[in-house]
């Protein structure tokens, strides 16, 4: 029985069996030992758990971005911004950036640039996206937490990825390659009385004070240094627009309060709601207030016929289902009237 299988799953995933002298006893595991993909709800076994948002499902979404709203002081025009990718999955899944780019490219909508939050800004993602000719603009994971790459971001680096000087302007007396990493050593007289000694990663070594670093840490250090520039902040500020899209999707369609369970049903409902939001946006742009003109983005003009085609096909399927239900549940004459 399915109910027995679910109870057996709960026992194996969230409990431990302890042997006692008077028999075996079941103890509940501490929350930190329960996996996020464990059974959360017997009535919805597809749901997972996210430490940030709790139990349920999540939607990974990507939309177009239009940074320029006006040209040379002219009156701003409405710009069409559409959802180009949406994937509904269990809440325990995390990184979905590369699958989103691949999905968009398969439909001829591959982005040249992606603005993402730090969750998707790993060096692995950056390199994988670059291989697909897409630039990922995202903060380095870890925030302001002090790591070796964050310390290195304050050092002066050469084009070859070597240390030219520390934040106090002192050059290393050695910077030697050691296998897959390099070791930098600074003079004792420079480090011993340095006012930033406590926050520096150097440690006493044979010839002075030094530390080791690798190529990945250099790449992340350079990214952290770029994050502090005005140019990066100017590019990245448009990323917040996706939060408005999630808010609009919830306010206009109630996507956070679905009346269905199971991954397939949830995915069907969310995708249709996202399609509906795209239709609302396209209608708002192609309106009398905009002079009856389409969106001011030639690259997206081919999307509007596609949306209309999908909407038309969807309505045909909906009518077909309604007619089938009417023929099954209602008297024949009335069902015939409905079909007509």
Buried (B, 14 or more C-beta within 10 A) or exposed (E): EEEEEBEEBBEEBBEEEEEEEEEEEEEEEEEEEBEBBBBBEEEBBBBBBBEEEEBBBBBBBBBBBBEEEEEEEEEEBBBBBBBBBBBBBBBBBEEBBBEBBBBBBEEEBBBEEBBBBEBBBBBEBBEBBEEEEBBBBBBBBBEEEEBBBBBBBBBEBEEEBBBBBBBBEBBBBBBEEEEEEBBBBBBEEBBEEBEEEEEBBBEEBEEBBBBBBBEEBBBBBBBBBBBEEEEBEEBBEEBEBBEEBBEBBEEEBEBEEBEEBBBEBBBBBBBEBBBBBBBEBBEEBBEEEBEEEBBBBEEBEEBBEBBEEEBEEEEEEEEEEEBEEBBEEEEEEEBEEBEE
